[in-house]
């Protein structure tokens, strides 16, 4: 079992957008006032931090023949919705694998490719406070190729008053 905790949240960087690492380029701001000064001409509204939490950011490249991949994460319970994005390979049939959160299967539908495929899920309700498990499990044996979980990203977001989920809205 792999245990990934939300240590990324402790970085506290405004403008961070690259795989949960440190970023100090043109998009970096040390705080909201700095963002307001530097980004004023691009902002859709006065500078305001858009509240979100990065719960998982992992590249396990895990072979499901070894058994299920279980990724533990912790939520504060303070968020209203979530977004999961992952990629897997070798899952060309609907019965090839199951993806679940806390034992509840996601409505995953295969893209019918043996190659790496990308999937996204949106949760309309935030996670409860505490520990949770995202699980990837091979359900049938592959026919001569590897089934693997390539990357996984899971974020939580506040409601639209605190995190505007629109492509035409630009802020911190």
DRENPA-3360 file (N, C-alpha, C; in nm, 2 decimals, always signed):
BEGIN
1 = XXXXXXXX = +0.08/-0.12/+0.00/+0.00/+0.00/+0.00/+0.09/+0.12/+0.00 ~ +0.06/+0.22/-0.09/+0.14/+0.34/-0.10/+0.06/+0.45/-0.01 ~ +0.13/+0.52/+0.06/+0.07/+0.62/+0.15/+0.11/+0.76/+0.11 ~ +0.03/+0.84/+0.04/+0.06/+0.97/+0.00/-0.03/+1.07/+0.08 ~ +0.03/+1.15/+0.16/-0.04/+1.25/+0.24/-0.04/+1.39/+0.17 ~ -0.12/+1.47/+0.22/-0.14/+1.61/+0.16/-0.03/+1.70/+0.21 ~ +0.10/+1.66/+0.21/+0.21/+1.75/+0.25/+0.22/+1.86/+0.15 ~ +0.17/+1.85/+0.03/+0.19/+1.95/-0.07/+0.12/+2.08/-0.02;
9 = XXXXXXXX = +0.02/+2.07/+0.06/-0.05/+2.19/+0.10/+0.03/+2.28/+0.19 ~ +0.14/+2.22/+0.25/+0.22/+2.30/+0.34/+0.31/+2.39/+0.26 ~ +0.32/+2.38/+0.13/+0.41/+2.46/+0.05/+0.37/+2.61/+0.05 ~ +0.24/+2.63/+0.05/+0.19/+2.77/+0.06/+0.23/+2.86/-0.05 ~ +0.24/+2.82/-0.17/+0.29/+2.91/-0.28/+0.17/+2.95/-0.37 ~ +0.16/+3.08/-0.40/+0.06/+3.13/-0.49/+0.12/+3.12/-0.63 ~ +0.05/+3.06/-0.72/+0.09/+3.06/-0.86/+0.16/+2.92/-0.89 ~ +0.16/+2.83/-0.80/+0.22/+2.70/-0.82/+0.12/+2.62/-0.91;
17 = XXXXXXXX = +0.18/+2.57/-1.02/+0.09/+2.50/-1.11/+0.16/+2.38/-1.18 ~ +0.28/+2.35/-1.14/+0.36/+2.24/-1.21/+0.38/+2.12/-1.12 ~ +0.30/+2.02/-1.12/+0.32/+1.90/-1.05/+0.35/+1.91/-0.90 ~ +0.30/+2.01/-0.84/+0.32/+2.02/-0.69/+0.46/+2.04/-0.65 ~ +0.54/+2.10/-0.74/+0.68/+2.13/-0.70/+0.69/+2.27/-0.67 ~ +0.81/+2.32/-0.65/+0.83/+2.46/-0.62/+0.85/+2.53/-0.76 ~ +0.78/+2.65/-0.77/+0.79/+2.73/-0.89/+0.81/+2.87/-0.86 ~ +0.91/+2.93/-0.92/+0.94/+3.07/-0.89/+0.95/+3.16/-1.01;
25 = XXXXXXXX = +0.88/+3.12/-1.12/+0.88/+3.19/-1.24/+0.79/+3.31/-1.25 ~ +0.75/+3.35/-1.37/+0.66/+3.46/-1.39/+0.53/+3.46/-1.32 ~ +0.48/+3.34/-1.30/+0.34/+3.32/-1.24/+0.35/+3.32/-1.09 ~ +0.47/+3.32/-1.03/+0.48/+3.31/-0.89/+0.45/+3.45/-0.82 ~ +0.38/+3.44/-0.71/+0.36/+3.55/-0.62/+0.37/+3.51/-0.47 ~ +0.44/+3.59/-0.39/+0.46/+3.54/-0.25/+0.33/+3.55/-0.16 ~ +0.24/+3.64/-0.21/+0.11/+3.65/-0.13/+0.01/+3.72/-0.22 ~ -0.11/+3.75/-0.17/-0.22/+3.81/-0.25/-0.19/+3.95/-0.29;
33 = XXXXXXXX = -0.13/+4.03/-0.20/-0.09/+4.16/-0.24/+0.01/+4.17/-0.36 ~ +0.11/+4.08/-0.35/+0.20/+4.07/-0.46/+0.13/+4.02/-0.59 ~ +0.04/+3.93/-0.58/-0.04/+3.88/-0.70/-0.12/+4.00/-0.75 ~ -0.18/+4.08/-0.67/-0.26/+4.19/-0.71/-0.18/+4.29/-0.79 ~ -0.06/+4.32/-0.74/+0.03/+4.41/-0.81/+0.08/+4.36/-0.94 ~ +0.13/+4.24/-0.94/+0.20/+4.18/-1.06/+0.10/+4.13/-1.17 ~ -0.02/+4.09/-1.13/-0.11/+4.02/-1.22/-0.23/+4.11/-1.25 ~ -0.24/+4.23/-1.20/-0.36/+4.32/-1.21/-0.42/+4.32/-1.35;
41 = XXXXXXXX = -0.34/+4.33/-1.46/-0.40/+4.35/-1.59/-0.46/+4.22/-1.64 ~ -0.44/+4.10/-1.58/-0.50/+3.98/-1.62/-0.61/+3.93/-1.54 ~ -0.63/+3.98/-1.42/-0.73/+3.93/-1.32/-0.87/+3.97/-1.36 ~ -0.96/+3.88/-1.34/-1.10/+3.90/-1.37/-1.17/+3.98/-1.26 ~ -1.11/+3.98/-1.14/-1.17/+4.05/-1.03/-1.05/+4.08/-0.94 ~ -1.08/+4.16/-0.83/-0.97/+4.19/-0.73/-0.90/+4.05/-0.69 ~ -0.77/+4.06/-0.67/-0.70/+3.94/-0.63/-0.76/+3.87/-0.51 ~ -0.78/+3.74/-0.52/-0.84/+3.66/-0.41/-0.79/+3.52/-0.43;
49 = XXXXXXXX = -0.74/+3.46/-0.32/-0.69/+3.32/-0.34/-0.81/+3.23/-0.36 ~ -0.80/+3.14/-0.46/-0.90/+3.05/-0.49/-0.87/+2.92/-0.41 ~ -0.95/+2.89/-0.32/-0.92/+2.79/-0.21/-0.94/+2.64/-0.27 ~ -0.83/+2.57/-0.27/-0.83/+2.43/-0.31/-0.72/+2.36/-0.23 ~ -0.73/+2.22/-0.23/-0.63/+2.14/-0.16/-0.59/+2.03/-0.26 ~ -0.46/+2.01/-0.27/-0.40/+1.90/-0.34/-0.39/+1.78/-0.25 ~ -0.47/+1.67/-0.27/-0.47/+1.56/-0.19/-0.38/+1.45/-0.23 ~ -0.37/+1.43/-0.37/-0.28/+1.33/-0.42/-0.21/+1.39/-0.55;
57 = XXXXXXXX = -0.08/+1.37/-0.56/-0.01/+1.40/-0.68/+0.10/+1.29/-0.69 ~ +0.07/+1.19/-0.77/+0.16/+1.07/-0.77/+0.18/+1.02/-0.91 ~ +0.30/+0.96/-0.93/+0.33/+0.89/-1.05/+0.38/+0.75/-1.02 ~ +0.29/+0.66/-0.98/+0.34/+0.53/-0.93/+0.39/+0.44/-1.03 ~ +0.34/+0.45/-1.16/+0.38/+0.35/-1.26/+0.37/+0.21/-1.20 ~ +0.26/+0.18/-1.14/+0.24/+0.06/-1.07/+0.17/-0.05/-1.15 ~ +0.23/-0.17/-1.15/+0.18/-0.28/-1.22/+0.07/-0.35/-1.14 ~ -0.05/-0.35/-1.19/-0.16/-0.40/-1.11/-0.15/-0.56/-1.09;
65 = XXXXXXXX = -0.06/-0.62/-1.16/-0.04/-0.77/-1.14/+0.02/-0.79/-1.00 ~ +0.08/-0.69/-0.94/+0.13/-0.71/-0.81/+0.02/-0.70/-0.70 ~ -0.10/-0.67/-0.74/-0.21/-0.65/-0.65/-0.27/-0.52/-0.66 ~ -0.38/-0.49/-0.58/-0.44/-0.36/-0.59/-0.34/-0.25/-0.55 ~ -0.36/-0.13/-0.61/-0.29/-0.01/-0.56/-0.38/+0.07/-0.48 ~ -0.35/+0.09/-0.35/-0.43/+0.17/-0.26/-0.35/+0.29/-0.22 ~ -0.41/+0.41/-0.25/-0.35/+0.53/-0.22/-0.43/+0.60/-0.11 ~ -0.37/+0.62/+0.01/-0.44/+0.68/+0.12/-0.42/+0.83/+0.11;
73 = XXXXXXXX = -0.53/+0.90/+0.15/-0.52/+1.05/+0.15/-0.61/+1.10/+0.27 ~ -0.59/+1.22/+0.31/-0.66/+1.28/+0.42/-0.73/+1.41/+0.38 ~ -0.85/+1.43/+0.41/-0.92/+1.55/+0.39/-0.96/+1.62/+0.52 ~ -0.96/+1.75/+0.51/-1.00/+1.83/+0.62/-1.15/+1.83/+0.64 ~ -1.22/+1.79/+0.53/-1.37/+1.80/+0.54/-1.42/+1.94/+0.51 ~ -1.34/+2.03/+0.47/-1.38/+2.17/+0.45/-1.41/+2.21/+0.31 ~ -1.41/+2.11/+0.22/-1.42/+2.15/+0.08/-1.56/+2.09/+0.02 ~ -1.60/+2.15/-0.09/-1.74/+2.12/-0.14/-1.74/+2.03/-0.26;
81 = XXXXXXXX = -1.63/+2.01/-0.32/-1.62/+1.92/-0.44/-1.48/+1.88/-0.47 ~ -1.47/+1.78/-0.56/-1.33/+1.73/-0.59/-1.32/+1.69/-0.73 ~ -1.20/+1.68/-0.78/-1.16/+1.65/-0.91/-1.05/+1.55/-0.92 ~ -1.07/+1.43/-0.98/-0.97/+1.33/-0.99/-0.94/+1.31/-1.14 ~ -0.80/+1.31/-1.16/-0.75/+1.28/-1.30/-0.64/+1.18/-1.28 ~ -0.65/+1.07/-1.37/-0.55/+0.97/-1.36/-0.53/+0.91/-1.50 ~ -0.42/+0.84/-1.52/-0.40/+0.76/-1.64/-0.36/+0.62/-1.61 ~ -0.41/+0.53/-1.69/-0.38/+0.39/-1.68/-0.35/+0.33/-1.82;
89 = XXXXXXXX = -0.28/+0.22/-1.82/-0.25/+0.16/-1.95/-0.29/+0.01/-1.93 ~ -0.32/-0.05/-2.05/-0.35/-0.20/-2.05/-0.49/-0.23/-2.01 ~ -0.58/-0.13/-2.00/-0.72/-0.15/-1.95/-0.82/-0.13/-2.07 ~ -0.80/-0.22/-2.17/-0.88/-0.20/-2.29/-1.02/-0.27/-2.29 ~ -1.05/-0.34/-2.18/-1.18/-0.40/-2.17/-1.25/-0.35/-2.04 ~ -1.38/-0.35/-2.04/-1.45/-0.30/-1.93/-1.43/-0.38/-1.80 ~ -1.40/-0.50/-1.82/-1.38/-0.59/-1.70/-1.24/-0.59/-1.65 ~ -1.15/-0.51/-1.71/-1.01/-0.51/-1.68/-0.97/-0.46/-1.54;
97 = XXXXXXXX = -1.04/-0.36/-1.49/-1.01/-0.30/-1.36/-1.13/-0.23/-1.30 ~ -1.11/-0.20/-1.17/-1.21/-0.12/-1.10/-1.14/-0.01/-1.02 ~ -1.20/+0.11/-1.02/-1.14/+0.22/-0.95/-1.25/+0.26/-0.85 ~ -1.21/+0.27/-0.72/-1.30/+0.30/-0.62/-1.25/+0.40/-0.52 ~ -1.33/+0.48/-0.45/-1.30/+0.56/-0.34/-1.38/+0.52/-0.22 ~ -1.30/+0.48/-0.11/-1.36/+0.43/+0.01/-1.46/+0.32/-0.02 ~ -1.42/+0.23/-0.11/-1.50/+0.11/-0.14/-1.61/+0.13/-0.24 ~ -1.64/+0.26/-0.28/-1.75/+0.29/-0.37/-1.69/+0.30/-0.52;
105 = XXXXXXXX = -1.73/+0.21/-0.61/-1.67/+0.21/-0.74/-1.71/+0.34/-0.82 ~ -1.61/+0.39/-0.89/-1.64/+0.51/-0.98/-1.70/+0.45/-1.11 ~ -1.78/+0.53/-1.18/-1.84/+0.48/-1.30/-1.74/+0.49/-1.42 ~ -1.63/+0.42/-1.40/-1.52/+0.42/-1.50/-1.57/+0.34/-1.62 ~ -1.54/+0.40/-1.74/-1.56/+0.33/-1.87/-1.43/+0.33/-1.95 ~ -1.39/+0.21/-1.99/-1.27/+0.20/-2.07/-1.27/+0.28/-2.20 ~ -1.16/+0.33/-2.24/-1.15/+0.39/-2.37/-1.11/+0.29/-2.48 ~ -1.10/+0.16/-2.44/-1.08/+0.05/-2.52/-0.94/+0.05/-2.59;
113 = XXXXXXXX = -0.84/+0.11/-2.51/-0.71/+0.11/-2.56/-0.61/+0.04/-2.47 ~ -0.51/-0.03/-2.53/-0.41/-0.09/-2.44/-0.31/+0.02/-2.40 ~ -0.30/+0.12/-2.48/-0.20/+0.23/-2.45/-0.25/+0.32/-2.33 ~ -0.17/+0.40/-2.28/-0.20/+0.49/-2.17/-0.32/+0.58/-2.21 ~ -0.42/+0.58/-2.12/-0.55/+0.65/-2.14/-0.57/+0.74/-2.02 ~ -0.63/+0.86/-2.04/-0.65/+0.95/-1.93/-0.80/+0.96/-1.90 ~ -0.83/+0.97/-1.77/-0.97/+0.97/-1.72/-0.98/+1.09/-1.62 ~ -1.11/+1.14/-1.61/-1.14/+1.25/-1.52/-1.27/+1.22/-1.45;
121 = XXXXXXXX = -1.28/+1.25/-1.32/-1.41/+1.24/-1.25/-1.42/+1.36/-1.16 ~ -1.55/+1.40/-1.15/-1.58/+1.52/-1.06/-1.67/+1.47/-0.95 ~ -1.65/+1.51/-0.83/-1.74/+1.48/-0.72/-1.81/+1.61/-0.68 ~ -1.94/+1.60/-0.67/-2.02/+1.72/-0.63/-2.02/+1.75/-0.49 ~ -1.98/+1.65/-0.41/-1.97/+1.67/-0.26/-1.83/+1.65/-0.22 ~ -1.78/+1.73/-0.12/-1.65/+1.71/-0.07/-1.64/+1.58/+0.01 ~ -1.51/+1.55/+0.04/-1.49/+1.43/+0.13/-1.51/+1.47/+0.27 ~ -1.55/+1.37/+0.35/-1.57/+1.39/+0.50/-1.43/+1.41/+0.56;
129 = XXXXXXXX = -1.42/+1.47/+0.67/-1.30/+1.49/+0.74/-1.24/+1.35/+0.78 ~ -1.11/+1.33/+0.75/-1.05/+1.21/+0.79/-0.97/+1.14/+0.68 ~ -0.95/+1.01/+0.70/-0.87/+0.93/+0.61/-0.96/+0.86/+0.50 ~ -0.90/+0.85/+0.38/-0.98/+0.79/+0.27/-0.88/+0.71/+0.19 ~ -0.94/+0.62/+0.10/-0.85/+0.53/+0.02/-0.91/+0.54/-0.12 ~ -0.82/+0.57/-0.22/-0.84/+0.55/-0.36/-0.78/+0.42/-0.40 ~ -0.86/+0.34/-0.46/-0.81/+0.20/-0.50/-0.82/+0.17/-0.64 ~ -0.72/+0.11/-0.70/-0.72/+0.06/-0.84/-0.69/-0.09/-0.83;
137 = XXXXXXXX = -0.78/-0.16/-0.89/-0.77/-0.31/-0.88/-0.79/-0.38/-1.01 ~ -0.70/-0.46/-1.05/-0.72/-0.54/-1.17/-0.82/-0.65/-1.15 ~ -0.92/-0.66/-1.24/-1.03/-0.76/-1.22/-1.01/-0.88/-1.30 ~ -0.94/-0.87/-1.41/-0.91/-0.99/-1.50/-0.77/-0.98/-1.54 ~ -0.71/-1.09/-1.58/-0.57/-1.10/-1.62/-0.56/-1.04/-1.76 ~ -0.45/-0.96/-1.78/-0.43/-0.91/-1.91/-0.38/-1.02/-2.01 ~ -0.40/-0.99/-2.14/-0.35/-1.09/-2.24/-0.22/-1.04/-2.30 ~ -0.11/-1.07/-2.22/+0.02/-1.04/-2.27/+0.08/-0.90/-2.26;
145 = XXXXXXXX = +0.01/-0.82/-2.18/+0.06/-0.68/-2.17/+0.04/-0.64/-2.02 ~ +0.11/-0.54/-1.98/+0.10/-0.49/-1.84/-0.02/-0.40/-1.83 ~ -0.08/-0.41/-1.71/-0.18/-0.31/-1.67/-0.12/-0.23/-1.56 ~ -0.11/-0.10/-1.58/-0.05/-0.02/-1.48/-0.12/+0.12/-1.46 ~ -0.11/+0.17/-1.34/-0.15/+0.30/-1.30/-0.03/+0.39/-1.32 ~ -0.05/+0.49/-1.41/+0.06/+0.57/-1.45/+0.07/+0.70/-1.36 ~ -0.03/+0.78/-1.35/-0.03/+0.89/-1.26/-0.17/+0.92/-1.20 ~ -0.17/+0.99/-1.09/-0.29/+1.01/-1.02/-0.29/+1.15/-0.96;
153 = XXXXXXXX = -0.39/+1.23/-0.98/-0.40/+1.36/-0.92/-0.54/+1.38/-0.86 ~ -0.55/+1.42/-0.74/-0.68/+1.44/-0.67/-0.68/+1.58/-0.60 ~ -0.77/+1.66/-0.63/-0.78/+1.79/-0.56/-0.92/+1.82/-0.51 ~ -0.93/+1.89/-0.40/-1.06/+1.94/-0.35/-1.07/+2.09/-0.37 ~ -1.20/+2.14/-0.39/-1.22/+2.28/-0.41/-1.34/+2.33/-0.33 ~ -1.33/+2.46/-0.30/-1.44/+2.52/-0.22/-1.55/+2.55/-0.32 ~ -1.66/+2.60/-0.28/-1.77/+2.64/-0.37/-1.74/+2.76/-0.45 ~ -1.83/+2.80/-0.54/-1.79/+2.91/-0.64/-1.76/+3.04/-0.57;
161 = XXXXXXXX = -1.81/+3.06/-0.45/-1.77/+3.19/-0.38/-1.63/+3.19/-0.34 ~ -1.56/+3.07/-0.33/-1.42/+3.07/-0.28/-1.33/+3.00/-0.38 ~ -1.38/+2.94/-0.48/-1.30/+2.88/-0.59/-1.39/+2.88/-0.72 ~ -1.36/+2.98/-0.81/-1.44/+2.99/-0.93/-1.40/+2.89/-1.03 ~ -1.48/+2.80/-1.07/-1.45/+2.69/-1.16/-1.50/+2.73/-1.30 ~ -1.43/+2.83/-1.36/-1.47/+2.87/-1.50/-1.34/+2.90/-1.58 ~ -1.34/+2.86/-1.70/-1.22/+2.89/-1.78/-1.20/+3.04/-1.81 ~ -1.31/+3.11/-1.80/-1.29/+3.26/-1.84/-1.26/+3.34/-1.71;
169 = XXXX = -1.24/+3.28/-1.60/-1.21/+3.35/-1.47/-1.07/+3.34/-1.44 ~ -1.00/+3.45/-1.42/-0.86/+3.44/-1.39/-0.84/+3.51/-1.25 ~ -0.77/+3.44/-1.16/-0.74/+3.50/-1.03/-0.63/+3.42/-0.97 ~ -0.60/+3.45/-0.84/-0.49/+3.38/-0.77/-0.53/+3.25/-0.72;
% end
